[in-house]
Amino acid sequence: MTETVKIMTETVETLADPMDAAAADAAELLKALSNPGRLRILCALVPGEVTVGELETMLGASQSYVSGQLLRLRNEGLVACERDGRSMRYRLSDPRVRPILERIYEIFCPEQ
């Protein structure tokens, strides 16, 4: 349920129930995790920072594919990067993601 609030000259719809906002945040996070390539990238970042080249090797994917997925994950606020000489090192940036990925790994990747 939403309500409309008038702020100065702008009309803004706000979420009436705090659970609506939490559900919307969770849905956005799950949407980012729903792509197998992005999920594999995020899982590869759980142990620590990784370069694009290392991700290409881990995933067996092209540089353009990995970079495109990393750009989306950066825009979602799930990963951050730092320049290290000529390469970029990526890491998880959203603390909510690590425990979710660890649990997914426990369930879907036992004994690996």
Helices and strands as residue ranges (DSSP letters): E 2-7, E 10-15, H 18-33, H 36-45, E 50-51, H 52-59, H 63-75, E 79-84, E 87-92, H 97-108
